[in-house]
Structures are given as structure tokens and as C-alpha cells.
Amino acid sequence: MGMAQFLGHSAFYVEGNGIRALIDPFLSGNPQAPEKLPELNPNYIFVTHAHQDHLGDAISVAQKTGATVVATNELAMYLQGKGLNAVGMHVGGRKRFDFGSVKLTAAFHGSCVFEENALACSDTPCGFLIEVDGKKLYHAGDTGLTVEMTLLEEEKVDLALLPIGGHYTMDIMDAVRAVGFIKPQKAVPMHYNTFPPIKADPSEFKRLLDGKADVVILKPGEKINF
């Protein structure tokens, strides 16, 4: 059984046999981050795309801990240039790790890094399907609703982490449709109420899915098993 802890916005800490992972570790400057962050010593960091509210503290944490960063190939090469151990993959690719497997999924969004007012890296955003202890966690990253999500039904997702804030990603109505496509055992809303443009009511997401999916609304710092 795996465990996922919500760290605010789209950031999560995931733990299981052989894995202590951060996903999109936007911690410093995250107004939703728990007042007291748990002691973090990840051996993996997963980054869905390079926007600062997702790449976040990945570089500093990886430099401190030696964690392996998993990202799309272009972003991984950029991070390798920072001295990190980074594994580059791409959408549709699946790779075995010591703890299980990772597959990159499609995400409709943008992604880039600017340094000194110049474009330093532009890559393709993604989501992650992470297998831990025989269970599957899907982190959608920043994305609009995509028909490709229908392909995830056959993956038998145990826990889906889905953005609901709209403006930059799916809104509540499209996230509800996404759950209908994926059919996960549990769904957790994310990427909402961090900033004014993505204000949303997670209880509405839960209400609309009543009887169709087990929706769990996590406060920053709270955990869920999958």
C-alpha cells in the first residue's frame, strides 16, 4: 500500500516500498504549504513541467538529498546541467524502477524556464502514472481535459490527483468528466485556491461525483493511502 501526502497546490509526498518521492515540489513561496513541512528526504522527485509552481524546490532538494529527478527529456537535460541525477523520459514512455514503474501521460499545457530574462529550457508537460506496491497513482500535472484520459481506465488507477482550478487547467466540470474517463478508485482535487485565478470549491467537485467516485478532499499536510 502506498501513501500520498498533500503539500498544497499540486505538490505531494509519496511513500511506499523503495520510494520516498516528491511530486511537483512547490514548497518555498507556496501559500498553501503546511505551516510545518514534514522532514523530507526523498530518493525520487517527479516534475510534470518547468513552471515555477511545479518545478519549485526540485533543484535545491535534489542537490541536498541526491534524489533522482524524473522529467521529460528536455527538462531532464536542463537539470543535468545543474549537476542533478535526472532521468529523461517522454509522453507514452514507461520505465521500470526499483520500486515499480513510471509512465508519462499526456498533459495539455505549456512549460518553460527563464533565466536572466532569456529562455533556458522549453519542454513538453506531462502527467505521471506511478506504480507503488502494486497500486497506481495518477498525477495529472497541469492539463486541460483530454480524450487520452480514456486510455487510463485500463490502467486501473487507484488514486487520481486532478486539477480543478480552471483558468490554466481543467475546471470542476471537466475534472468530473476526467474521473468518468479514468474511473479511479479514489480522486483527490488539487491546483485550486492557491491564487485568485484558480479559485474553486472542492466540495462542489465531490458533490457532482457523489456515488460515482470516492472523492477525498485533503487539507495541506493530510495523507491518503492507496
N, C-alpha and C positions, 0 to 999 in steps of 0.2 A: 504493500500500500504506500502511495506517495502522499506528500503533504505540500500544500501551497499556502504561502502567507502573503497577504496583500500589503504592499508598502506604499500605496497611494498612486493615483493616476493610472499608469499601466505597468508599474513595477511590481514584481513578485519575487519571492524567495521560494525555491522548490527543493525539497529534500526527499531522498529515497536511498535505496541500496546503491552505494557507489557514487551518489551525486549530491552535491550541495551547490545549487545554481541560483544565480540572479538572472532575471529576465528584464530587459529594458530598465537598468538601474538608475533611474532619475531620482536621486536621493537629496543631494545638496540643492537647495533652492526650490525643492518641491513643497508647496504649501500643504499638501495632503500627507506628507510623510509622517509616520508616527513620531510623537514627541521624543520617545526614546527608541532608537533603532535597535533591533536585536544584534547581538555580536555576529558579524558576518565574516565567514572565512570560506568563500566559495571556491570550488575547484573548476566550475564552469560559469561562463557568462554568455547569455544569448542576447543578441541585439537585432531587433527587427528592422531598424533603419537608423540613419545617421542624424536625424533631427535631435536637437539638444535635450528635449524632454523624453528621449528614449535612449540615446547613446549615454547621456547623463554622466555618471561617475565611472563608466566602464573602464576607461583608461587608467585612472588613478587606483581603482580597486584591483585591477589586473596586475598593475605594476607592484602593488603591495603584496598580493597573495600568490602571484604566479598562475592565476586561473587561466584556463584555456578559453578564449573567446570564439564563439561560433557566429558567423555572419555571412552575408552574401560575399562573393569572391572579391569584388572591388573594395568593399568596406574592410574586409579582412586584410587585403594588401596594404591599405592605408594604416591599419592598426599594427601590422607587422613592421611598418616603417617607424612606428613609435616604440618598437622593441618588444611588442607583445607576442605571445604564442597564440596565433589566431588561425582558425580553420575556416577556409573559404568554401562555401557551397553555393548552390543556386536553386531557384524555384523548381520543384519537382524532384530534386535530388534527395536521396535517403542514404544515411550513413550509420553504420554500427559503431557504438561506443562501448566502453566497459560496462556502463550502467544499463544500456538498452539501445534504442535507435532514435535518430532525429530526422525528420523530413521537413523541408522548406515548402511552404504553401504560398499560393498567390495572394498578393495584397495590392489593392489599387490605391496608390498614394504617391508621394514624392520622397526624395531623400538626397541630402547633400550636406557637406561640411564646408564652412567658410573659415579660412584662417587669414588674418591680416587683410580682410576685405577682398580676398580672392578665393575662387572655388578650389578647394583642396581635394574633394572627393565627391563624386556623384555615383550613386549605386541604385539598384533595384530594391524596393522594400519587400518584405516577406512576412509571413507568419511562421510559427513553429508548431509541428506536431511532435511531441516529446514522449517517448515510451519510457516509463519508470516502473520497475517491479511488475511488469506485465500490464500496467494500466497506461492509458493515453491521455495526455493533457494537450489541448489545442489553445495556443495563444495567437489570436488573430492579428496582433500588431495594429497599426493604423490602416484601416481599409474601408472602402465602401462595400456594399453588398455585391457579391459576385456569384455568378451561376456555378463557378468552380467549387463553391462550398458544398454543392450537392455530392461531390465526389467523396467528401469526408464521412458520409453516412456509412460507407462500407468499412471505414477505419474503426468504427465502434468507439467513438470518443467518450471517455469517462467524464472529463471536465473541460468545458469550453469557456475561455475568458474572452469576452466580446466587448468592443467599444460601443457605447450608446449615446455619446455626447452630441452627435451631429456636427455640422459646420465643416469639420475636417475629416470626419469618418461617418460610419453608419449612425443614424439616429435610432430612437427606440423602435419605431415601426419596422425599419429594415433589420435591426438586430433580432426582432421577433421572427421575421422571415428567415433569418440566418439559422436560428435554432430549429425551425421547421426543416431546413435543408440538411443540417448536420445531425440532428436527433441525438444530442449528447445525454448522458445520464444526469449531469448537473451543469448549470450555467451560472457564471458569475459576471455581472456587469463591471466595466472598467472605463477609463478615459472619459470621465464626466465630472463636472463641478470643480475642476482644478482651476479653470479660468472662465471668465464670464461668457465667452462664445460657446462653451460646451456645457452650459447649464442643462441639467436633465434630472428627472425624478426616477430613481431606480425602482421605486415601489410600483410605478406605472408599468415598467418592463415586467416585473414579477406578476402584476395583476393580469396583464394581457396573455401571459403564458400559463396561467393557473390551470392545472390539470394536464398540461401538455409537456411540461418540463419542470424539474426541480431547480428552481432559481434560488440562489443563496446570495444575499447582499452582504458583503463584507465591509466592515469598517477598517481603516488602516491599522495594521497590527494583528488583525484577526486571521485565523487559519481555517483551512478546509482540507479534509482528507479525500483522496480519490483512488 
